[in-house]
Amino acid sequence: MIYIVKFSLFIVICTYLIRANQFDWKTANTTVWLSSGAYCPTETYLNRTYLGYSTGFVPTNVIADEVSDTAGFIGYMKDHASIYITLRGSVSFQNWIDDFDAIQVPFNNSKCQECFVHEGFNYAWKQVEVKVLNDVKKLRQQFPDYSIVVTGHSLGGALASLCAIALQEAFDAEASVSNKFSLRATQKLHIIPRIRLFTFGAPRFSNAALATYTSQLLLDRNRITHYKDMAPHCPPYMQYTHISGEWYENETGLVGSCSGFEDPTCADQWYYTSIADHMHYLTLPLGCSSVSAGEIRSVAGFREPEELARQERVADKVPVKVFQAAQQIKKTRVAADRGNTAVAVEA
């Protein structure tokens, strides 16, 4: 009997190793460190020392909107020949309001008439979209051969997904006007960039139509989930669908590829979930102190992984006042704030 158990364990490990064969550990480790660094105070983004797997990162632009409290940074790494866009997860009351504003609204894309998007996430992204696209375009003029990587943890993962969609659509639109090649051919020839997406513990942001559209648009998408992390289970599956491209990190740290949009053998297998698992990815405890040698504490409002682990049962309960506030703000938002018009990238 013991030999059967050992053999079964051997098969499981081998399966994970085979499935993880194509996982880009280099970029994944870099992006999880950058995503963790996004929890540092915004005023430190441009002058803090980037350590560990983010060593060599040069920040160039800060992403910050006071109304939505959307935050992050843009920069590049010469050793990786890559431009990185990092968006921060939830730390503030306003972030939680956007998280719980889960009504679906039209995605407003002529190529996907049936596409609907999470209202709160879309609102938060629209507040910084024009600036981010213009900043990335200017940086790419400086480094035309660099790849473009978009990343984020939690709320930042949802915003990173919307950012990747917007960037790919913008570059595709430019290419369709400036050359006669197909979009796929121009991406392979590096005439236009193929946006790379790496998210950690990202919630669902799209209906089935938008999930399909995004999965077809973004050829290099990596939606990383960790064991029983609760965030990938939100909002409910009945209304929302994840994009494909999931990589599942199990309780021992092994990472394997998943199939389809909601693989029942990966994160979707769990009914009871954990906030503590949400704050650990690729063995890294998420938070500013983890990536700054303890010299800088996370931005106010961020709860350190150790604190969440101690208060797991309490933290699993959603504050009623946050939900009520989200409903009230949703009622008072003006339609113009939704960014219903197409975003034009400055020439």
C-alpha positions in Angstrom: 0.0 0.0 0.0 2.8 2.4 0.9 4.4 1.8 -2.5 1.1 2.8 -4.2 1.0 6.0 -2.2 4.6 6.8 -3.1 4.0 6.1 -6.7 0.9 8.2 -6.8 2.8 11.1 -5.2 5.6 10.6 -7.8 3.1 10.9 -10.6 1.5 14.0 -9.1 5.0 15.7 -8.8 6.0 14.7 -12.3 2.7 16.0 -13.7 3.3 19.4 -12.1 6.9 19.5 -13.3 5.8 18.8 -16.9 3.0 21.3 -16.7 5.4 23.9 -15.2 8.0 23.4 -17.9 7.0 26.5 -19.8 6.4 28.7 -16.9 8.4 31.9 -17.2 9.9 32.0 -13.7 12.2 34.9 -14.5 9.4 37.3 -15.4 7.1 35.9 -12.8 9.5 36.5 -10.0 10.3 39.9 -11.3 6.6 40.9 -11.5 5.7 39.5 -8.1 8.4 41.6 -6.5 7.3 44.7 -8.5 3.7 44.0 -7.5 4.7 43.7 -3.9 6.6 47.0 -4.2 3.5 48.7 -5.4 2.3 48.5 -1.8 5.0 51.0 -0.8 3.9 54.6 -0.3 3.5 56.3 -3.7 6.0 59.0 -2.8 8.8 56.3 -2.6 8.1 54.8 -6.1 10.7 56.9 -7.9 13.5 56.9 -5.3 13.4 53.6 -3.4 15.9 50.9 -4.0 14.4 47.9 -5.9 15.8 44.7 -4.5 15.7 41.0 -5.1 14.2 39.9 -8.4 13.4 43.6 -9.1 17.1 44.7 -8.9 17.9 46.8 -11.9 14.4 48.2 -12.3 14.5 51.9 -13.2 11.2 53.7 -12.4 10.2 56.5 -14.7 6.6 57.4 -14.1 4.1 57.3 -11.1 0.5 56.2 -11.6 -1.7 58.1 -9.1 -5.3 59.2 -9.1 -6.6 60.8 -5.9 -10.3 60.3 -6.7 -10.2 56.5 -7.3 -6.9 56.0 -5.3 -5.6 54.0 -8.3 -1.8 53.8 -8.0 1.2 52.1 -9.5 4.4 52.9 -11.5 6.1 52.5 -14.9 9.7 51.8 -15.6 12.2 49.5 -17.4 14.9 46.9 -16.8 17.8 46.9 -19.2 18.9 43.3 -18.3 15.4 42.1 -19.3 14.9 44.4 -22.2 11.5 45.1 -20.8 9.2 47.9 -19.9 7.1 47.2 -16.8 3.7 48.7 -15.8 2.7 47.8 -12.2 -0.7 48.5 -10.7 -1.3 48.4 -6.9 -3.9 46.3 -5.1 -6.4 47.4 -2.6 -5.3 49.4 0.4 -7.9 52.1 1.0 -11.6 52.5 1.6 -12.0 53.9 -1.9 -10.3 50.8 -3.3 -12.8 48.5 -1.4 -15.7 50.6 -2.8 -14.5 49.9 -6.3 -14.0 46.2 -5.5 -17.6 45.8 -4.3 -19.1 47.9 -7.2 -19.6 44.6 -9.0 -22.4 45.5 -11.4 -21.5 44.7 -15.0 -21.5 47.6 -17.5 -20.9 47.6 -21.3 -17.2 47.4 -22.2 -17.8 49.9 -25.0 -15.8 48.0 -27.6 -17.0 47.9 -31.2 -15.2 44.6 -31.7 -17.1 42.9 -28.8 -20.7 44.0 -28.6 -21.6 41.5 -26.0 -18.7 42.4 -23.7 -19.4 43.5 -20.1 -16.9 44.6 -17.5 -16.9 45.0 -13.7 -18.0 48.6 -13.1 -15.7 49.4 -10.1 -12.6 48.0 -11.8 -13.4 49.7 -15.0 -14.0 53.0 -13.2 -10.7 52.8 -11.4 -8.8 52.0 -14.6 -10.4 54.8 -16.7 -9.1 57.4 -14.3 -5.5 56.7 -15.3 -5.9 55.1 -18.7 -4.9 58.1 -20.9 -1.8 58.9 -18.8 -0.6 55.3 -18.7 -1.0 54.8 -22.4 0.8 58.0 -23.2 3.6 57.3 -20.7 4.1 53.8 -22.1 4.1 55.1 -25.7 6.8 57.7 -24.9 8.9 55.1 -23.1 8.6 52.7 -26.0 10.0 55.4 -28.3 13.1 55.4 -26.1 13.2 51.6 -26.1 11.5 50.4 -29.3 12.8 46.8 -29.0 11.8 46.2 -25.4 8.9 43.9 -24.5 6.0 45.4 -22.5 4.9 43.6 -19.3 1.9 44.6 -17.3 1.4 43.2 -13.7 -0.4 43.6 -10.5 -1.7 41.8 -7.4 -5.3 41.5 -6.3 -7.2 44.7 -7.5 -4.0 45.5 -9.3 -4.3 42.3 -11.3 -7.8 43.3 -12.5 -6.5 46.8 -13.4 -3.4 45.2 -15.1 -5.7 43.1 -17.2 -7.7 46.1 -18.4 -4.4 48.0 -18.9 -3.0 45.2 -21.1 -6.2 45.1 -23.2 -6.0 48.9 -23.7 -2.3 48.8 -24.7 -2.7 45.9 -27.1 -5.7 47.5 -28.7 -3.9 50.9 -29.0 -0.8 49.3 -30.6 -2.9 47.1 -32.9 -4.8 50.2 -34.1 -1.6 52.0 -34.9 -0.3 49.0 -36.8 -3.4 48.5 -38.8 -3.0 52.1 -40.2 0.8 52.1 -40.7 1.4 48.7 -42.4 -0.2 46.1 -44.7 0.7 43.1 -42.6 -1.7 41.1 -40.5 -1.7 42.0 -36.8 -0.3 38.5 -35.9 2.5 38.9 -38.4 3.4 42.3 -37.1 3.6 41.0 -33.6 5.9 38.2 -34.6 8.1 40.6 -36.5 8.1 42.9 -33.5 6.7 45.8 -35.6 4.2 46.2 -32.8 4.6 44.8 -29.2 2.9 41.7 -27.9 1.7 42.8 -24.5 2.7 40.4 -21.7 0.3 40.1 -18.7 1.3 38.6 -15.3 -1.3 38.9 -12.5 -1.3 37.5 -9.0 -4.5 36.7 -7.2 -6.6 38.7 -9.6 -10.4 38.7 -9.2 -12.7 38.2 -12.1 -13.4 41.3 -14.1 -15.3 40.2 -17.2 -18.3 38.3 -18.5 -17.8 35.3 -20.7 -17.7 37.4 -23.9 -15.0 39.7 -22.6 -13.0 36.8 -21.2 -13.0 35.2 -24.6 -12.1 38.4 -26.3 -9.3 39.2 -23.9 -7.9 35.6 -24.2 -7.8 36.0 -28.0 -6.3 39.5 -27.9 -3.6 38.8 -25.4 -1.4 36.0 -26.6 0.9 36.0 -23.6 -1.3 36.0 -20.5 -0.3 34.6 -17.2 -3.0 34.6 -14.5 -1.2 33.2 -11.4 -3.3 31.8 -8.5 -2.2 30.4 -5.2 -3.8 27.5 -3.4 -6.9 28.6 -1.6 -6.6 32.3 -2.3 -10.1 33.8 -2.0 -9.7 36.7 -4.5 -9.8 34.6 -7.7 -13.3 33.4 -6.5 -14.7 36.9 -6.6 -17.0 38.1 -8.0 -19.3 35.0 -8.3 -18.7 32.7 -11.2 -22.4 32.9 -12.2 -21.9 36.5 -13.4 -18.2 36.6 -14.2 -15.7 34.5 -15.9 -11.9 34.5 -15.7 -9.7 34.9 -18.7 -7.7 31.8 -19.6 -4.0 31.4 -19.0 -4.1 30.3 -15.3 -1.0 29.0 -13.6 -1.8 27.4 -10.3 0.6 27.4 -7.4 -0.2 24.6 -4.9 0.4 24.5 -1.2 4.0 23.3 -1.7 4.9 26.0 -4.2 4.7 23.8 -7.3 3.3 25.7 -10.3 1.4 24.0 -13.0 -0.5 25.2 -16.1 -4.3 25.0 -16.2 -6.8 24.7 -19.0 -9.7 26.7 -20.2 -11.2 29.7 -18.3 -12.2 28.0 -15.0 -10.2 24.8 -14.5 -11.8 22.7 -11.7 -8.4 21.1 -10.9 -6.8 24.5 -10.2 -7.9 27.4 -8.0 -11.6 26.7 -8.9 -11.5 23.4 -7.0 -11.7 25.1 -3.6 -15.0 26.0 -1.9 -13.4 27.2 1.4 -10.8 29.9 0.7 -8.1 31.8 2.5 -7.1 35.4 2.8 -3.6 34.4 4.0 -3.0 32.5 0.8 -3.9 35.7 -1.1 -0.9 37.5 0.5 1.7 34.9 -0.5 2.8 34.3 -4.0 5.9 32.4 -5.3 7.0 32.1 -1.6 7.0 35.9 -1.3 4.9 37.6 1.5 3.2 40.5 -0.4 3.9 44.0 1.0 6.5 46.7 0.9 8.6 45.5 3.8 9.1 42.2 2.1 10.9 43.8 -0.9 12.6 46.7 0.8 14.6 44.8 3.5 12.2 46.1 6.1 13.3 49.7 5.6 10.0 50.9 4.2 6.6 50.0 5.6 3.6 49.5 3.3 1.3 52.3 2.6 -1.3 53.2 5.2 -4.3 50.9 5.1 -2.3 47.8 3.9 -2.6 44.8 6.2 0.6 42.8 6.4 0.4 39.0 5.6 1.3 38.1 9.1 -1.5 40.1 10.5 -4.0 38.6 8.1 -2.8 35.1 9.0 -3.5 35.8 12.7 -6.9 37.2 12.0 -8.1 35.0 9.2 -11.6 34.3 10.4 -12.3 37.9 11.1 -10.8 39.1 7.9 -13.0 36.7 5.9 -16.1 38.8 6.8 -16.9 41.8 4.5 -17.5 45.0 6.4 -21.2 46.0 5.9 -20.3 49.7 5.9 -18.0 49.2 2.9 -20.8 47.5 0.9 -23.3 50.2 1.8 -20.9 52.9 0.9 -20.2 51.2 -2.5 -23.9 51.2 -3.2 -24.3 54.9 -2.3 -21.3 56.1 -4.4 -22.5 54.0 -7.3 -25.8 55.9 -7.3 -24.0 59.3 -7.3 -21.4 58.7 -10.0 -21.9 60.7 -13.2 -22.1 58.7 -16.5 -19.2 60.8 -17.8 -16.9 59.5 -15.2 -17.3 56.0 -16.6 -15.1 56.9 -19.6 -17.6 55.8 -22.2 -15.8 57.5 -25.0 -12.9 55.8 -26.8 -9.4 56.7 -25.4 -7.2 58.5 -27.8 -3.5 58.1 -27.4 -1.6 61.3 -27.9 0.5 61.4 -31.1 
